[in-house]
Amino acid sequence: MKSLKKKFNLSFFIILIFLWISSQNCLHQNSDQYLFWTGYDHLQKSIKSTAKNEIHFSALAGTLSEENESQLLKNSDGFPIVTLTGRKDQNQNWSMRWYEFESKNYDYSANVTFTPKLWVEKEIYAVERKIIHKLNGYQPRDFFKWLNEFAIVVNDHNAYQTLKSKSKNLQFLCGVMYCHITETAEWHTLEFTLNDTTKSKFPGFYQRTGSRLEKSKLNIMIWDKANPTHRLKIANQGKTLVFHFPVNPPKDYFLNPKEIHFLGDIEIRSFGITLKIENLEYRLKTIFEKNTDTLHGNFLRIGKKEINGNFFYVIPQGLVNFMIPGNMDEYFDEFFTLLIQGTQGRGGSQLHAKFEKTKQGQLNTITTYNEIKRKKFSLFGNDDSQKASNDFDFFAAWEEAMLGDLK
C-alpha cells in the first residue's frame, strides 16, 4: 500500500478551477498582459525543463512526503528545503538555477522550507513558501475586469458567438473537447467535456485530469460578501466542467470585490470508498490601491464530512486502517484540522500576495503557509498516470492559444 501513502490533494480542484477561469482572461488584445503571460509561459517551461525530478517540482509547489526527504537539501537547521532562482533576458529566455544561495538581483526566486513538527504524536510539516517575481503588466484587478466583461458577453448570445468565432482560446478549448452553452431562468451555463478528441490529442491530461473528474463531484458557489448577488457557480458532471454565470448580471458584477467567499461540496469516489465534504468555505480578501493589489486567503470552516464504503470494494474499513497512516476517519479529521485551524499557533492554510507597480517595473510577492502530514494518502492513487507532468502538454498548448488572443 506504499503507493497510497500520498497526499489527499484537495488543492487539485482549486488549482484546476482557477486555471480554467484565469486562462480564459482574453477579451481584447493587450500588449502589457501579453508580455506578462509570455514571460509566465516561458518561466513555467524553464522550471519544467530544469527540474531535477518530479520530487523537486512537487516540493516547489509545497508537497513532500517523508520517504522523499532525502531528495532535497537541508538548511542550517537540518530542515528539507528547495530553492530556485532565475534571470530573464530581453528575449524572454530564462536562466534557472536550483539551490543558488547567494543574494543577487533575480527576476524570479522561490524558497520552500519543510519544518518537521510534532502535533500530539503525529508527524507533520509546517510548509512556508515565498515566491518573488518581476513579471510586469498584469494584476489581480485585471482578472476581475475580465470576469465582469465575460459575464456580460455570456449574457448576450450574439456577443458570445462573435467572441467564440474570434477567440483562439475558446477555439482551442472547443477543438479539443466538447463545448456547449445553455440557459435557464437563473443561469447561463458553459460546459466543457473531456472526450475522445481530448484523449487523442492529450492522452496524459485526459487520463489524469479526466479520471479525477470522473471520480469526483464538485459544487462550488462563489460570491462577493459586499454584493451577494454577484455570484458564480462551478460544478462538474463526470468529465464535464460546468460554469454558471448569472442571467442579466449587474453592470458592476465582480468589478471591485472586497471579500470573496467560496462554499463547496465535494464528493470523491475511489477504491470503493466515498468521501463527502459539505460546506467547505474559503475566503479571499482583496485590496486594490493605486499601484498595489493585495490578496489574503484562508479556509474558514467545514460543515460536514463522512467516509463510507469498503476499500477496494471487498476489504472492510477496519482492515484498511492497518494499511494506511492511521484510522481513515481520524486521518481525514486531522487533514481538515491542519487545513482550516492549524496546530502551531499560526492558523491553517493561508495565502498572502502582493502585486506592486513601481518606477522600476513590477514586483510580485506570494507567500503561503500550511501544515501537512508527513505520511500521506491519496484517493487518486500514485501510479505514473497521476503525475502532474502528464498535464503539461495540454496546458502549454492552452497557454499558446491564450497568448494568441492577447497579441
C-alpha positions in Angstrom: 0.0 0.0 0.0 3.0 2.3 -0.3 1.5 3.8 -3.4 -1.5 5.1 -1.3 0.6 6.9 1.3 0.4 10.2 -0.6 -1.4 13.4 -0.2 -5.2 13.7 -0.3 -5.0 16.5 -2.9 -7.9 18.9 -2.3 -5.8 21.7 -3.9 -6.1 19.8 -7.2 -9.7 21.0 -7.5 -8.9 24.6 -6.5 -5.9 24.9 -8.9 -7.9 23.3 -11.8 -10.8 25.8 -11.3 -8.6 28.9 -11.1 -6.5 27.8 -14.1 -9.7 27.2 -16.1 -11.1 30.6 -15.3 -8.0 32.7 -15.4 -6.7 31.2 -18.6 -9.8 32.5 -20.4 -8.8 36.0 -19.5 -8.7 37.2 -23.1 -11.4 39.5 -24.5 -9.1 42.2 -26.0 -5.6 42.5 -27.4 -3.4 43.8 -24.6 0.4 44.2 -25.1 1.2 44.6 -21.4 -0.7 41.5 -20.5 0.8 39.7 -23.5 4.3 40.4 -22.2 3.3 39.3 -18.7 1.8 36.0 -19.8 4.5 35.3 -22.3 7.0 35.7 -19.5 5.0 33.4 -17.3 4.7 30.8 -20.1 8.5 30.8 -20.7 9.1 30.7 -16.9 6.9 27.6 -16.4 8.6 25.8 -19.3 12.0 26.7 -18.0 11.1 25.4 -14.5 9.9 22.2 -16.0 12.9 21.7 -18.2 15.4 22.3 -15.4 13.6 20.4 -12.6 15.8 17.6 -11.3 12.9 15.3 -11.0 9.2 15.1 -10.1 10.0 15.4 -6.4 11.7 18.8 -6.8 8.9 20.1 -8.9 6.3 18.9 -6.3 8.3 20.4 -3.5 8.4 23.7 -5.2 4.6 23.6 -5.0 4.7 22.8 -1.3 4.3 19.0 -1.4 6.6 16.5 0.2 6.4 13.1 1.9 8.7 11.6 4.5 10.1 9.0 2.1 11.3 11.7 -0.3 13.1 14.0 2.2 16.5 12.6 1.2 16.0 14.0 -2.3 16.1 17.6 -1.0 19.0 19.6 0.5 18.7 20.8 4.1 19.1 24.2 5.6 21.4 25.1 8.6 18.7 23.8 11.0 18.6 20.4 9.2 15.1 21.0 7.6 14.4 20.0 4.0 14.3 22.9 1.6 14.1 23.6 -2.1 15.1 26.9 -3.8 15.0 28.1 -7.4 16.2 31.4 -8.9 16.2 32.8 -12.4 17.0 35.7 -14.6 15.3 36.7 -17.8 16.9 38.2 -20.9 15.4 40.6 -23.4 14.1 37.6 -25.5 12.1 36.3 -22.6 14.5 33.4 -22.1 15.1 32.3 -18.5 18.3 31.1 -16.9 17.3 29.0 -13.9 19.4 27.7 -11.0 18.4 25.3 -8.3 19.9 25.8 -4.8 21.5 29.2 -5.6 22.0 30.7 -2.1 23.9 33.9 -3.0 21.9 37.1 -2.7 21.6 38.5 -6.2 19.2 40.6 -8.3 17.0 37.9 -9.6 13.9 38.2 -11.7 12.4 35.1 -10.0 13.2 33.4 -6.7 11.4 30.7 -4.8 12.1 29.3 -1.4 10.2 26.5 0.2 11.0 25.1 3.7 9.5 22.0 5.2 9.9 22.2 9.0 9.1 18.9 10.8 6.8 19.3 13.7 5.0 17.1 16.3 1.3 17.5 16.8 0.5 15.4 19.8 2.1 12.2 18.5 1.6 13.0 14.8 4.4 14.0 12.5 3.7 16.9 10.2 5.4 19.6 8.2 4.9 23.3 8.6 5.4 24.4 5.0 6.5 28.0 4.2 6.7 29.2 0.6 7.9 32.5 -0.7 7.9 33.4 -4.4 9.1 36.7 -5.8 9.0 37.6 -9.5 9.2 40.7 -11.6 6.8 39.9 -14.4 5.2 43.1 -15.4 1.8 44.0 -16.9 -0.9 42.1 -15.1 -2.5 42.4 -11.6 -5.4 40.6 -9.9 -7.7 43.6 -10.7 -7.3 42.8 -14.4 -8.8 39.4 -13.8 -11.9 40.9 -12.2 -12.3 43.4 -15.1 -12.3 40.4 -17.4 -14.7 38.4 -15.3 -17.1 41.4 -15.4 -16.9 41.7 -19.2 -17.1 38.0 -19.8 -20.3 37.6 -17.7 -21.9 40.4 -19.7 -20.8 38.8 -23.0 -22.1 35.4 -22.0 -25.5 37.1 -21.2 -25.7 38.2 -24.9 -26.0 35.2 -27.3 -24.7 37.1 -30.3 -21.8 38.7 -28.5 -20.7 35.3 -27.2 -20.9 33.7 -30.6 -18.8 36.6 -32.0 -16.2 36.1 -29.3 -16.1 32.4 -29.9 -15.5 32.9 -33.6 -12.6 35.2 -32.9 -11.0 33.9 -29.7 -8.1 31.4 -30.3 -8.5 30.4 -26.7 -12.2 29.3 -27.0 -11.4 27.8 -30.4 -8.7 25.7 -28.8 -10.8 24.5 -25.9 -13.8 23.7 -28.2 -11.4 22.0 -30.6 -10.0 19.5 -28.0 -13.2 18.9 -26.0 -16.9 19.3 -26.4 -18.3 22.8 -25.7 -21.9 23.7 -25.0 -23.8 26.7 -23.7 -27.4 26.6 -22.3 -29.7 29.0 -20.4 -32.1 28.5 -17.5 -34.2 31.1 -15.7 -31.3 31.8 -13.4 -28.0 30.8 -15.1 -26.1 30.8 -18.4 -24.1 27.5 -18.3 -20.9 26.9 -20.1 -20.0 23.2 -20.4 -16.6 21.7 -21.3 -16.4 18.0 -21.7 -13.3 15.9 -22.0 -14.0 13.4 -24.8 -12.3 11.1 -27.3 -10.7 14.1 -29.0 -9.1 15.1 -25.8 -7.9 11.6 -25.3 -6.4 11.5 -28.8 -4.6 14.9 -28.6 -3.7 15.0 -24.9 -3.7 11.4 -23.5 -1.8 12.3 -20.4 -4.2 15.1 -19.5 -7.2 13.0 -20.3 -6.0 10.1 -18.1 -5.0 12.2 -15.1 -7.5 15.1 -15.0 -10.3 13.1 -16.7 -10.1 10.2 -14.2 -10.0 12.7 -11.2 -13.1 14.5 -12.5 -14.9 11.2 -13.1 -14.2 10.1 -9.5 -15.4 13.4 -8.1 -18.4 15.6 -7.8 -18.0 19.3 -7.3 -20.4 22.0 -6.5 -18.8 25.4 -5.6 -20.7 28.7 -5.1 -18.6 31.9 -5.3 -19.9 35.3 -4.2 -18.8 38.7 -3.1 -19.8 39.3 0.6 -20.4 43.0 -0.1 -22.6 42.2 -3.1 -24.3 38.8 -2.5 -26.0 38.9 -5.9 -22.5 38.8 -7.6 -22.4 35.0 -7.8 -20.7 32.4 -9.9 -21.2 28.6 -9.6 -18.9 25.9 -10.7 -19.8 22.2 -10.8 -19.0 19.0 -12.7 -20.9 16.1 -14.1 -18.3 13.4 -14.6 -15.7 14.6 -17.1 -17.8 17.8 -17.8 -16.9 21.1 -16.1 -19.9 23.4 -15.9 -19.6 27.2 -15.2 -22.8 29.0 -14.2 -22.9 32.7 -15.0 -26.0 34.7 -13.8 -28.7 35.8 -16.3 -28.7 39.6 -16.5 -25.7 40.2 -14.3 -25.4 43.7 -12.7 -23.1 46.1 -14.5 -20.6 46.1 -11.7 -20.6 42.3 -11.4 -17.4 41.4 -9.5 -15.8 44.6 -10.8 -14.4 45.6 -7.4 -14.9 42.8 -4.9 -13.8 43.2 -1.3 -14.2 39.7 0.2 -14.9 36.7 -2.0 -16.3 33.5 -0.4 -16.1 30.0 -1.9 -18.5 27.5 -0.5 -18.0 24.0 -1.8 -19.5 20.5 -1.6 -17.0 17.8 -2.8 -17.6 14.1 -3.2 -14.8 11.7 -4.2 -15.4 8.0 -5.1 -12.4 5.8 -5.3 -11.2 2.3 -4.3 -14.7 1.5 -3.1 -14.7 4.5 -0.7 -16.9 7.6 -0.9 -15.6 10.7 0.9 -18.2 13.5 1.2 -17.3 17.1 2.2 -20.1 19.6 2.7 -19.9 23.4 3.2 -16.1 23.8 3.0 -15.7 27.6 3.0 -12.7 29.7 1.8 -12.3 33.4 2.0 -10.3 35.7 -0.3 -9.9 39.3 0.8 -8.8 41.8 -1.9 -7.4 45.3 -1.6 -6.9 47.3 -4.7 -5.0 50.5 -4.2 -3.5 52.9 -6.8 -0.4 50.8 -7.7 -0.8 47.8 -5.5 -3.1 44.8 -5.4 -3.1 42.7 -2.2 -4.8 39.3 -1.6 -5.3 37.4 1.6 -6.8 33.9 1.5 -7.7 31.3 4.1 -10.1 28.4 4.9 -12.9 29.3 7.3 -14.8 26.2 8.1 -16.1 22.8 7.1 -19.7 21.8 7.7 -19.8 18.0 7.5 -17.5 15.2 6.3 -18.1 11.5 6.1 -16.5 8.3 4.7 -18.5 5.3 3.5 -17.8 2.1 1.7 -15.3 -0.7 1.7 -11.7 -0.2 0.5 -11.3 -2.0 -2.9 -14.9 -2.9 -2.5 -14.0 -6.1 -0.6 -11.7 -5.1 2.3 -13.6 -3.8 5.4 -12.5 -0.3 6.5 -11.2 -1.7 9.8 -8.6 -3.8 7.9 -7.7 -0.8 5.8 -6.8 1.1 9.0 -3.8 -1.2 9.3 -2.7 -0.4 5.7 -2.7 3.4 5.6 -1.4 6.0 8.1 -4.0 5.6 10.9 -7.7 5.2 11.1 -9.4 6.7 8.0 -11.9 8.9 9.8 -9.2 10.1 12.1 -6.8 10.7 9.1 -9.3 13.0 7.4 -10.3 14.7 10.6 -6.6 15.6 11.1 -6.3 16.6 7.5 -9.0 19.2 7.8 -7.8 20.4 11.2 -4.4 21.2 9.6 -6.1 22.8 6.6 -8.6 25.0 8.5 -7.3 25.6 12.0 -3.6 24.6 12.0 -1.8 23.3 15.1 1.3 25.5 15.5 -0.4 28.8 16.6 -0.3 30.3 13.1 -3.7 29.2 11.8 -4.4 26.9 8.9 -3.6 27.1 5.2 -3.2 30.7 4.1 -2.2 32.8 1.1 -0.8 36.3 1.0 0.0 38.0 -2.3 1.1 41.5 -3.3 1.4 42.8 -6.8 3.1 46.2 -6.8 3.9 48.5 -9.6 7.0 50.7 -9.0 9.2 53.1 -11.0 11.5 50.1 -11.8 8.6 47.9 -13.0 6.5 45.4 -11.1 7.3 43.4 -8.0 5.1 40.4 -7.2 5.4 38.6 -3.9 3.4 35.4 -3.0 3.8 33.7 0.4 1.9 30.7 1.7 1.8 28.8 4.9 0.2 25.4 5.5 0.6 22.3 7.6 0.6 18.8 6.0 1.1 15.3 7.2 4.5 13.6 6.6 2.8 10.3 5.9 0.2 10.8 3.2 -2.7 9.1 1.5 -4.4 9.7 -1.9 -7.8 8.6 -3.0 -6.5 9.0 -6.6 -3.5 6.6 -6.2 0.1 7.3 -7.1 1.0 5.5 -10.3 2.6 7.2 -13.3 -0.7 8.3 -14.7 -1.2 10.6 -11.7 2.0 12.6 -12.1 1.4 16.3 -12.7 3.7 16.3 -15.7 1.0 14.4 -17.6 -0.9 17.7 -17.8 1.9 19.8 -19.1 1.4 19.3 -22.9 -2.3 20.4 -22.6 -1.6 23.5 -20.5 1.3 24.5 -22.8 -0.9 24.4 -25.9 -3.7 26.2 -24.0 -1.3 29.0 -22.9 -0.2 29.4 -26.5 -3.8 29.9 -27.6 -4.5 32.3 -24.8 -1.4 34.4 -25.8 -2.8 34.5 -29.4 -5.8 36.4 -28.1 -3.7 39.0 -26.3 -1.1 39.6 -29.0 
